[in-house]
């Protein structure tokens, strides 16, 4: 049997890291067994679903490289199919119309809560169906859940989980306006799409026995289930925005590489010995649902930053440069009008934890110098004018502009003026970058270019003279 997994987000908000981890686990499982990964948009919540959320989900999955093999399926385009299956259940006496008013169900719930009972529908219309439909009441449709026995979920992560049918009431599968409910549409979709493994968050575990009972009533083959524990913040609380539970696209905007985020998320609850760094192919080859920990995992931003810097330093500079271009565009900088991005990556990789940081620290390769006041006060003083003038003259005279010729000029000026190298290099660095931090000075000047370097030294001399 071909393995078929699915990721089925609801477009009522952003795609966050918990959803991404679920998608990743489903994608890895399908890839490991040469199966099919399905993307399905569960958009039946018509009031809260938005096209902007759909777009964000699709863009996030594309950025992460989690390509789907089937889909994108939209539940709102399958309403005819849901109505067909609901009618089938009604015809086979496996579902029924419920005419109970909201007032009755509210009163029932209040009474059960007062008696410290679990709130659940009491099956009134199942056992006492009206001989004629009451006027003015649009009924809901409820599934006839078995009234005895139990449902056994052989969870691939949590192991055996048992639910008694007496704890499950008759689920509404169609609202009074005829629209199908979440727990029903999921069942029909998984059945029609021949999903073999349902991998999802453990907040869905209580839905599973209800869905299994509906599948059994339809004569459908049951998929295997794997419920992934939730992600917590470092304080043990449910993950929120302050912990990092933001849209996956925020990580792109903040300068993270998709490889770093995926590597980090795969290790949240899953491990392979003590290994920390995994290529995409290693994730596919080594991943196993049986090795997923049943306990919640804590999100650690510092660990994610560490991984991101690792990938910035070790991935091909050409690839990193493609992602760096996005950061410059966000800053309003045309990345084609300055130093080659590949060379900037090579020069700055050891100095940045994120691509956003790298872009901010590399603006001087593209824009006019913005001087840091403290750096100017300390390094661009009157006594460095002879040094800068000598550098300007010798740089102007160079017929070749490369690291070696630049390096030679700096050393020559230091020797001629009998200065330590730092007394030449640091004022020069501030003159051409505006700050005291940059890659090695010869690399920095090479990337800035000969004409720009000479011009910036001239500007620094004028700044000192007019101070």
C-alpha positions in Angstrom: 0.0 0.0 0.0 1.3 3.5 -0.9 1.9 5.7 2.1 -0.3 8.8 1.9 0.0 11.6 4.5 -1.6 15.0 4.6 -1.2 18.4 6.1 -4.5 20.2 6.6 -4.2 23.7 8.0 -7.1 25.9 8.7 -6.7 29.4 7.0 -8.0 31.3 10.0 -4.6 32.7 11.0 -0.9 32.4 10.3 1.0 29.2 9.7 3.0 28.9 13.0 5.9 26.7 14.1 3.6 24.0 15.6 1.8 23.6 12.3 5.1 23.6 10.4 6.5 20.8 12.6 3.3 18.7 11.9 3.7 19.4 8.2 7.4 18.5 8.3 6.7 15.2 10.1 4.0 14.3 7.6 6.3 15.3 4.7 9.2 13.3 6.0 7.1 10.2 6.6 5.8 10.3 3.0 9.3 10.9 1.5 10.8 8.2 3.6 8.4 5.6 2.2 8.3 7.1 -1.4 4.7 8.0 -0.7 2.4 10.9 -1.4 2.2 14.2 0.6 -1.2 15.9 0.3 -1.9 19.6 1.1 -5.5 20.3 2.1 -7.0 23.7 3.2 -9.7 23.2 5.7 -11.7 26.4 5.0 -15.2 25.4 6.2 -15.1 28.1 8.9 -16.5 30.7 6.4 -16.5 33.5 8.9 -12.9 33.3 10.0 -11.1 31.8 6.9 -9.4 34.4 4.7 -7.6 34.4 1.4 -4.7 36.2 3.1 -4.2 33.2 5.4 -4.4 30.8 2.5 -1.7 32.8 0.7 0.5 32.9 3.8 0.2 29.1 4.2 1.1 28.4 0.6 4.0 30.9 0.6 5.3 29.5 3.9 5.3 25.9 2.6 7.1 27.1 -0.6 9.7 28.9 1.3 10.3 25.8 3.5 10.6 23.6 0.4 7.8 21.2 1.7 6.4 20.5 -1.7 3.1 18.7 -1.9 2.4 15.9 -4.4 -1.4 16.3 -4.4 -3.6 19.3 -3.8 -4.1 21.9 -3.0 -7.6 20.7 -2.0 -10.1 23.1 -0.6 -13.0 21.8 1.6 -15.3 24.6 0.4 -15.2 23.1 -3.1 -16.3 19.7 -1.7 -19.7 20.6 -0.1 -21.6 18.5 -2.6 -19.6 15.4 -1.6 -20.2 16.1 2.1 -24.0 16.4 1.5 -23.9 13.1 -0.4 -22.2 11.2 2.5 -24.5 12.8 5.1 -27.5 11.6 3.1 -26.0 8.1 2.9 -25.7 8.0 6.7 -29.3 9.3 7.0 -30.6 6.7 4.6 -28.7 3.9 6.4 -30.1 5.1 9.8 -26.6 5.9 11.0 -27.5 9.6 11.5 -30.6 11.5 12.4 -32.2 14.9 12.4 -32.1 16.7 15.7 -34.7 19.4 16.4 -33.6 20.3 19.9 -33.5 24.1 20.4 -30.5 26.0 21.7 -32.5 26.7 24.8 -32.9 23.0 25.5 -29.3 22.1 24.9 -28.1 25.1 27.0 -30.4 24.0 29.9 -29.2 20.4 29.5 -25.5 21.5 29.7 -26.2 23.7 32.8 -27.9 20.8 34.5 -25.0 18.4 33.7 -22.5 20.9 34.9 -24.4 21.4 38.2 -24.4 17.6 38.6 -20.6 17.7 37.9 -21.2 15.5 34.8 -19.4 15.8 31.5 -21.5 18.0 29.2 -22.9 15.9 26.3 -26.0 15.6 24.2 -28.5 13.1 25.8 -29.8 11.6 22.5 -33.3 13.0 22.9 -34.1 13.2 19.2 -32.4 9.8 18.6 -34.6 8.0 21.0 -37.7 10.2 20.7 -37.9 11.3 17.1 -40.9 13.6 16.4 -43.6 12.1 14.3 -43.7 15.3 12.2 -40.9 17.9 12.0 -41.6 20.8 14.3 -42.4 24.0 12.4 -39.9 26.9 12.4 -36.9 24.7 13.5 -34.1 24.0 11.1 -32.7 20.7 12.3 -29.0 19.7 12.6 -27.8 16.3 11.6 -26.2 14.1 14.3 -24.2 11.0 13.8 -25.4 7.9 15.7 -22.4 7.1 17.9 -22.3 3.6 19.2 -23.8 3.5 22.7 -21.6 0.9 24.2 -18.2 -0.6 23.7 -14.9 1.3 23.3 -12.7 2.8 20.7 -9.0 1.8 20.8 -6.6 4.2 19.2 -3.2 2.5 18.5 -1.3 5.7 18.3 2.1 5.6 16.6 3.5 8.0 19.2 1.4 7.7 22.3 0.7 3.9 22.1 -2.7 2.5 23.0 -5.3 5.0 24.0 -8.8 3.7 24.9 -12.1 5.7 24.8 -15.4 4.4 26.0 -18.3 5.1 23.7 -20.4 6.2 26.6 -18.1 9.2 26.9 -18.9 10.3 23.4 -22.1 11.9 22.4 -23.9 12.0 19.1 -21.7 14.5 17.1 -23.3 17.2 14.9 -22.2 16.5 11.4 -24.3 19.2 9.6 -25.4 22.5 11.1 -28.9 23.8 10.8 -27.9 25.8 7.7 -26.7 22.6 6.1 -23.0 23.3 6.3 -20.9 20.3 7.4 -18.8 20.4 10.6 -15.1 20.0 11.0 -15.0 16.5 12.4 -17.2 15.2 9.6 -15.4 16.9 6.7 -12.0 15.6 8.0 -13.4 12.1 7.9 -14.7 12.3 4.4 -11.5 13.9 3.1 -9.2 11.4 4.7 -11.4 8.6 3.3 -11.7 10.0 -0.2 -8.0 10.9 -0.3 -7.0 7.4 0.9 -4.8 8.9 3.7 -2.9 6.1 5.4 -1.3 8.0 8.3 -2.9 11.0 10.0 -0.1 12.9 11.7 -1.4 15.9 13.7 -1.1 17.7 17.0 -2.3 15.9 20.2 -5.0 18.6 20.7 -6.9 16.5 18.1 -6.6 13.3 20.1 -10.1 13.6 21.6 -11.6 14.0 18.1 -10.0 10.7 16.9 -12.5 8.2 18.4 -15.4 10.2 17.0 -13.8 10.2 13.6 -12.9 6.5 13.8 -16.6 5.7 14.6 -17.8 7.7 11.5 -15.2 6.0 9.3 -16.4 2.6 10.6 -20.0 3.5 9.9 -19.0 4.3 6.3 -17.2 1.0 5.9 -14.0 2.9 5.4 -10.5 1.5 6.1 -9.1 3.3 9.1 -5.8 5.2 8.8 -3.1 5.0 11.4 -2.9 7.9 13.8 0.1 9.7 15.3 -0.5 12.6 17.7 2.4 14.9 18.1 2.8 16.7 21.5 2.5 20.4 21.6 5.4 22.9 21.7 5.9 24.9 24.9 7.8 28.0 25.7 10.9 27.8 27.9 8.7 28.7 30.9 6.5 25.6 30.3 3.5 27.6 29.1 1.7 27.1 25.9 3.7 28.6 23.0 2.6 32.2 22.3 3.9 35.2 20.3 6.4 36.1 23.1 7.9 32.7 22.8 8.2 32.7 19.0 4.7 31.4 17.9 4.5 33.8 15.0 3.9 33.2 11.3 6.6 31.1 9.7 7.1 34.0 7.2 8.2 36.1 10.2 11.2 33.8 10.4 12.0 34.5 6.8 11.7 38.2 7.5 13.9 37.9 10.6 16.7 36.4 8.5 16.4 32.7 9.2 17.2 30.1 6.5 14.6 27.4 5.9 17.2 24.7 6.6 17.8 26.1 10.1 14.1 26.2 11.0 13.4 22.7 9.7 16.5 21.3 11.4 15.4 22.9 14.6 11.8 21.8 14.4 12.6 18.2 13.5 14.6 18.0 16.8 11.6 19.3 18.8 10.4 15.9 20.1 12.4 13.7 17.8 16.0 12.6 18.0 18.6 10.3 16.4 21.2 9.6 19.1 23.0 12.8 19.9 23.0 14.2 16.4 22.1 17.8 16.2 22.7 18.8 12.5 20.6 17.0 9.8 20.6 17.6 6.1 17.2 17.3 4.5 18.1 13.8 3.1 19.3 12.7 6.5 16.0 13.8 8.0 14.1 11.7 5.4 16.4 8.6 5.9 16.4 8.6 9.7 13.0 9.9 10.7 10.6 7.5 12.4 7.4 8.3 14.2 8.2 5.6 16.8 11.1 7.8 17.9 9.0 10.9 18.5 8.9 11.7 22.2 5.4 11.7 23.8 6.2 14.7 26.0 5.9 18.3 25.0 9.0 20.1 23.8 10.3 23.6 24.7 11.1 26.2 22.1 14.5 27.7 22.4 15.3 30.7 20.2 19.0 30.6 21.1 19.3 27.1 19.8 17.6 28.2 16.6 20.0 31.1 16.2 22.9 28.7 16.7 21.6 26.5 13.9 21.0 29.4 11.7 24.5 30.6 12.0 25.8 27.1 11.3 23.9 27.0 8.0 24.9 30.5 7.0 28.5 29.4 7.4 28.2 26.0 5.8 25.7 26.2 3.0 26.9 27.2 -0.5 27.4 31.0 -0.5 25.5 31.2 -3.8 22.4 29.7 -2.1 22.7 31.9 1.0 23.1 34.9 -1.2 19.7 34.2 -2.8 18.1 34.5 0.6 20.2 37.5 1.5 18.8 39.4 -1.5 15.4 39.3 0.1 16.8 41.1 3.2 18.4 43.9 1.1 15.1 44.3 -0.8 13.3 44.8 2.5 15.8 47.6 3.3 15.0 49.3 0.0 18.4 48.4 -1.4 18.9 47.0 -4.9 21.2 44.1 -4.3 22.5 44.3 -7.8 24.0 47.8 -7.4 27.0 47.1 -5.2 29.3 44.3 -4.1 28.4 40.8 -5.3 26.1 39.2 -2.7 28.1 35.9 -2.8 31.3 37.7 -1.8 29.4 39.5 1.0 28.2 36.2 2.3 31.8 34.8 2.3 33.0 37.9 4.1 30.3 38.2 6.7 29.3 34.6 7.4 31.3 34.3 10.6 29.9 37.6 11.9 26.1 37.2 11.7 23.6 34.9 13.3 20.8 36.0 10.9 20.7 37.2 7.3 18.8 40.3 8.6 21.8 41.1 10.8 24.2 40.4 7.8 22.2 42.8 5.6 22.1 45.6 8.2 25.8 45.2 8.8 26.5 45.3 5.1 24.6 48.4 4.0 27.8 50.3 3.5 28.6 48.2 0.5 25.7 49.8 -1.3 24.8 53.1 0.4 26.7 56.3 1.3 28.5 56.1 4.6 26.5 56.8 7.7 29.0 57.6 10.4 28.8 56.3 13.9 29.4 59.3 16.2 31.5 57.5 18.7 33.6 55.8 16.0 34.3 59.2 14.4 35.2 60.9 17.7 37.7 58.2 18.5 39.2 57.5 15.1 38.7 60.4 12.7 40.8 63.0 14.4 43.0 65.7 12.9 46.2 63.7 13.4 44.9 61.0 11.0 44.6 63.3 8.0 48.2 62.6 6.8 47.4 58.9 7.1 44.2 59.1 5.1 45.8 61.4 2.6 48.6 58.9 2.0 46.2 56.0 1.7 44.0 58.0 -0.8 47.0 58.9 -3.0 48.3 55.3 -3.1 44.9 53.7 -3.6 44.2 56.1 -6.5 47.5 55.1 -8.2 46.8 51.4 -8.1 46.3 49.8 -11.5 45.0 46.5 -10.0 42.4 46.4 -7.2 42.5 43.2 -5.2 43.1 42.0 -1.7 46.9 41.7 -2.2 47.5 45.2 -3.7 45.2 46.8 -1.0 47.0 44.9 1.8 50.4 46.1 0.4 49.3 49.8 0.4 48.1 49.7 4.0 51.4 48.1 5.1 53.5 50.6 3.0 51.7 53.6 4.6 52.2 52.2 8.1 55.9 51.8 7.4 56.3 55.2 5.8 54.6 57.0 8.7 56.1 54.7 11.3 52.7 53.7 12.7 51.4 50.4 14.0 49.1 48.7 11.6 46.0 49.3 13.7 46.6 53.1 13.7 46.2 52.9 9.9 43.6 50.3 9.5 41.0 51.5 12.0 40.8 55.1 10.8 40.6 53.7 7.3 37.8 51.3 8.3 35.7 54.1 9.9 36.3 56.4 6.9 35.0 53.8 4.4 32.3 52.0 6.4 31.3 54.6 9.1 31.9 52.1 11.9 34.6 50.1 13.6 33.3 46.7 12.7 33.7 45.1 9.3 35.3 42.1 7.7 39.1 42.3 7.2 40.0 45.7 5.8 41.5 44.5 2.6 38.4 42.3 1.9 36.1 45.3 2.8 37.9 47.7 0.5 38.0 45.2 -2.3 34.2 44.8 -2.1 33.5 48.5 -1.8 35.6 49.1 -5.0 38.4 51.4 -5.8 36.5 54.5 -6.9 34.1 54.4 -3.9 37.0 53.8 -1.5 38.9 56.8 -2.7 35.8 59.0 -2.7 34.9 57.9 0.9 38.4 58.7 2.2 38.1 62.2 0.6 34.8 62.6 2.3 36.3 61.6 5.7 39.1 64.1 5.3 36.6 66.8 4.6 34.6 65.8 7.6 37.6 66.0 9.9 38.7 69.4 8.4 35.3 71.0 8.9 34.7 69.6 12.4 
